[in-house]
Structure formats: C-alpha cells, structure tokens
C-alpha cells in the first residue's frame, strides 16, 4: 500500500510538472503548401518560434500543411473565418471570385516586383481590401515576383503564344491568353507536369518559385521572363480569437507584422533564383523580355485589363477606383 501511494505521488508530481509547462494559448496554423515548402520552413516556423520564445512558453503553434485534413487550398479562408484554425495562409484567387478586390493586383503587367507589391497591398488593406476578408484580422498580405512564361517551344515575345495550349492560373490571365490567340487551359499546379508530358498543354504562366517546387522546368525547357502577372497571398487570424487574447499576447502578433512585410521581397526573389538556377543547370533556355517591350505589351493589353475591371465593377462597385489606387501606390514602391 505504501508503494502504491508512493507511485501515485510520483505520478501526481509528474502530471503537475507537465501541466505547469503546458502552453496557455495554443494556435493552429494551416496552409496549402507541402511541409518542406519555404513558406513553412523559412517563413512560418521561424515566425512561430519567435512568438513562442517572446511569450516565455505561454504560446504554442501547431502547423498543418497540404496533405493534412486542414491543407486544402480551397478551404483556407473558410477555415480561419469559422475558427476551425486560428491562422491560415492562402491565395485570394482560390477559390475564384471570393476575394475580388485583392486579386486586382494580379492583373497582367500591374506589378514589377514582389517587394513593391507587398508594400502596396499592406498600405491598401484597411481602406480598400478589408471587405474581402470578413471575420478575420490581417497579419500580412504579399504578392509573388511576376510570372514568367514557360513553354515547350522557344519563344522570345508574347505574340508567339498564338496557337499554343497554355495553362492559365487566373481569369485575368485567361483573358490575356485569349487576346493573344492562345488556348487557356485551367489546371491546378499539381497537374501541370503530367499534362505537359501527355501533350495536353504546351506551356504555363507561373512565377519561378512554384516552377521549381513542382519541377516544371524538367518538362518545359524554354522560359520567357516577361514579368506578366503575380499571385497574391494572405496570412489571416480568426477575428474572435484575436479579440479574445490579452493585450500582451495581442501585442506579440501586432509587433510581428513587420517581420513579414520587411522580408517577403527577399524570400520571393531568393526562392525564384533557386528555380532559375535549376533550369539553367538543366540547360534550359531563358530569355528576358526587355523593359521597352514589356511596356508595349502593357499598353496593348490595357483593353483586356479595362474590360476585366468593368465586368467586375458590376458585382463589386469601386473596383476601378481600387485598381487605379493600386497602380498609384505601386509607383511609390517600384
């Protein structure tokens, strides 16, 4: 009996010690990328660790990547809004039409750099973009480096896309490809590689980062750095969860916002360069579209952009004003 009491006492001591080290605030983070992707390893994990350390162990994070029950790209916003997760990283263009104000920055030839685009989005969020994300608190918005055009056959200009079957990531790029005489094909990024191999598509419009992540440079050997469009991305927290936090924990999240804004430009550029280097190492052909030609195409495709905005204005009043403000704000940072 004494032994039993002694054992129970030890167990109670262990449980008490364990509970004393339990986090006071547990947060679930979900995103749509593989757990090896730089957005988890280079961005989210160091950010989470920093907050955990500054909270002296009161805060703990658990990250759910693609492949998990919470990693569906189409459900990131709904999950964080409903409180299934506390924080989510997702792409406003997925699903299409859910965040129309924010995706205006993805229109062809709108941005020149991820750094400038990220700063513009953060400045415009409160006055112009907030209605896209009800029930949440924005921790960060960013945008990738502009896309290149990746094809089976060599091209040196956009007019050479005529007759090609091109994977189109967004409605605005679909409109651009139609204008250029190409055939847009909608595919998720995970299906690009096999559909190139099968001959279903001849090319893809995409930033360099995912070209490297999905190894698309292995099957598309020609690349035109036309800097066409970019892909926006958000990091959101559930509004009720944020409002329930004590001031000192809230402050940790608030003070972490510059961590994202100050580094996204470098992160996007560095990861793009890794993919570019891999394509070069394979012997692929990479052609840069000169700035003067890019400007020519921006003017030529302006009617496509204007038509897209006019159509959206029917359901999202103020879209023209938002886009014009984006262009004006980008000039400050680019």
PyMOL commands that set and color helices and strands:
alter all, ss='L'
color gray80, all
select helices_A, chain A and resi 2-20+38-54+73-82+102-106+114-133+158-161+171-180+189-197+208-213+216-218+239-244+247-281+291-300+302-313+319-333
alter helices_A, ss='H'
color red, helices_A
select strands_A, chain A and resi 25-31+59-64+87-90+136-143+148-151+165-167+183-185+203-206+222-225+232-238+285-288
alter strands_A, ss='S'
color yellow, strands_A
deselect
rebuild
show_as cartoon
